[in-house]
Amino acid sequence: MQEAGYIPETRFVLHDIDQEGKEDALLARSERLAVAYALLSSPARSSIRVIKNLRVCGDCHNALKIISKIAGRELIMRDAKRFHHFKGRGRERKRRKRREREAKGGSVRGEARRQSENARCSHVALYYWMCVLHTRTTSAT
């Protein structure tokens, strides 16, 4: 995510801990975990809806925007005050046009491309879960 432009905003962590601990605390926010789980368990190209009864912090808003672009998925986040809608248009328009062309021509490569999209979404979610688990195991020792 950092290669895509994500910079952790630690001012949203209200605990009195060091800077590294604040960055680790941002990884375990509930909306991020929900999106990671949805990326792993939902079909490719389906939209992801998350409902939260509290407000979404600015750091999570930025992170979800980047996750949406990386995964190429639509994220709809509902919090206590408003909807946050991320379209995930990083490369999706080009993919959709290719799929339409392949559907007309009946290309076999379309299925391989869908499988690679599923794998990419799974890789993003698995990487996120590994970061969360790594921070939890290192902080527990």
HUCOR-V393066 format. One record per residue. N is the residue number from 1. RES is the residue in one letter. PHI is phi as a letter, one per 30 degrees, with the letter a starting at -180 (none if undefined). PSI is psi in whole degrees, 0 to 359 (* if undefined). Layout:
n:N res:RES phi:PHI psi:PSI
n:N res:RES phi:PHI psi:PSI
//
This chain:
n:1 res:M phi:none psi:328
n:2 res:Q phi:d psi:330
n:3 res:E phi:d psi:333
n:4 res:A phi:d psi:355
n:5 res:G phi:j psi:9
n:6 res:Y phi:d psi:128
n:7 res:I phi:b psi:119
n:8 res:P phi:d psi:130
n:9 res:E phi:c psi:98
n:10 res:T phi:d psi:355
n:11 res:R phi:d psi:346
n:12 res:F phi:d psi:353
n:13 res:V phi:c psi:121
n:14 res:L phi:c psi:4
n:15 res:H phi:d psi:152
n:16 res:D phi:c psi:79
n:17 res:I phi:b psi:172
n:18 res:D phi:d psi:171
n:19 res:Q phi:d psi:318
n:20 res:E phi:d psi:321
n:21 res:G phi:d psi:325
n:22 res:K phi:d psi:319
n:23 res:E phi:d psi:322
n:24 res:D phi:d psi:324
n:25 res:A phi:d psi:329
n:26 res:L phi:d psi:333
n:27 res:L phi:d psi:335
n:28 res:A phi:c psi:20
n:29 res:R phi:d psi:147
n:30 res:S phi:d psi:322
n:31 res:E phi:d psi:327
n:32 res:R phi:d psi:318
n:33 res:L phi:d psi:322
n:34 res:A phi:d psi:319
n:35 res:V phi:d psi:320
n:36 res:A phi:d psi:317
n:37 res:Y phi:d psi:320
n:38 res:A phi:d psi:323
n:39 res:L phi:d psi:324
n:40 res:L phi:d psi:325
n:41 res:S phi:c psi:349
n:42 res:S phi:c psi:157
n:43 res:P phi:d psi:157
n:44 res:A phi:d psi:147
n:45 res:R phi:i psi:10
n:46 res:S phi:d psi:152
n:47 res:S phi:d psi:153
n:48 res:I phi:c psi:128
n:49 res:R phi:c psi:129
n:50 res:V phi:b psi:132
n:51 res:I phi:c psi:130
n:52 res:K phi:b psi:141
n:53 res:N phi:c psi:358
n:54 res:L phi:c psi:172
n:55 res:R phi:d psi:152
n:56 res:V phi:c psi:130
n:57 res:C phi:d psi:165
n:58 res:G phi:d psi:326
n:59 res:D phi:d psi:317
n:60 res:C phi:d psi:324
n:61 res:H phi:e psi:312
n:62 res:N phi:d psi:319
n:63 res:A phi:d psi:317
n:64 res:L phi:d psi:327
n:65 res:K phi:d psi:317
n:66 res:I phi:d psi:320
n:67 res:I phi:d psi:320
n:68 res:S phi:d psi:319
n:69 res:K phi:d psi:319
n:70 res:I phi:d psi:314
n:71 res:A phi:d psi:343
n:72 res:G phi:i psi:32
n:73 res:R phi:c psi:155
n:74 res:E phi:d psi:127
n:75 res:L phi:c psi:129
n:76 res:I phi:c psi:115
n:77 res:M phi:c psi:122
n:78 res:R phi:c psi:121
n:79 res:D phi:c psi:194
n:80 res:A phi:d psi:334
n:81 res:K phi:c psi:327
n:82 res:R phi:a psi:174
n:83 res:F phi:c psi:138
n:84 res:H phi:c psi:121
n:85 res:H phi:c psi:115
n:86 res:F phi:c psi:123
n:87 res:K phi:d psi:337
n:88 res:G phi:i psi:48
n:89 res:R phi:c psi:26
n:90 res:G phi:e psi:301
n:91 res:R phi:b psi:10
n:92 res:E phi:d psi:323
n:93 res:R phi:d psi:316
n:94 res:K phi:d psi:319
n:95 res:R phi:d psi:318
n:96 res:R phi:d psi:317
n:97 res:K phi:d psi:320
n:98 res:R phi:d psi:317
n:99 res:R phi:d psi:320
n:100 res:E phi:d psi:318
n:101 res:R phi:d psi:319
n:102 res:E phi:d psi:326
n:103 res:A phi:d psi:324
n:104 res:K phi:d psi:321
n:105 res:G phi:c psi:345
n:106 res:G phi:i psi:41
n:107 res:S phi:d psi:144
n:108 res:V phi:d psi:337
n:109 res:R phi:d psi:341
n:110 res:G phi:d psi:318
n:111 res:E phi:d psi:319
n:112 res:A phi:d psi:323
n:113 res:R phi:d psi:320
n:114 res:R phi:d psi:321
n:115 res:Q phi:d psi:322
n:116 res:S phi:d psi:327
n:117 res:E phi:d psi:318
n:118 res:N phi:d psi:317
n:119 res:A phi:d psi:320
n:120 res:R phi:d psi:316
n:121 res:C phi:d psi:320
n:122 res:S phi:d psi:321
n:123 res:H phi:d psi:319
n:124 res:V phi:d psi:313
n:125 res:A phi:d psi:318
n:126 res:L phi:d psi:320
n:127 res:Y phi:d psi:318
n:128 res:Y phi:d psi:315
n:129 res:W phi:d psi:321
n:130 res:M phi:d psi:321
n:131 res:C phi:d psi:317
n:132 res:V phi:d psi:313
n:133 res:L phi:d psi:322
n:134 res:H phi:d psi:316
n:135 res:T phi:d psi:326
n:136 res:R phi:d psi:320
n:137 res:T phi:d psi:324
n:138 res:T phi:d psi:329
n:139 res:S phi:d psi:338
n:140 res:A phi:d psi:336
n:141 res:T phi:d psi:*
//
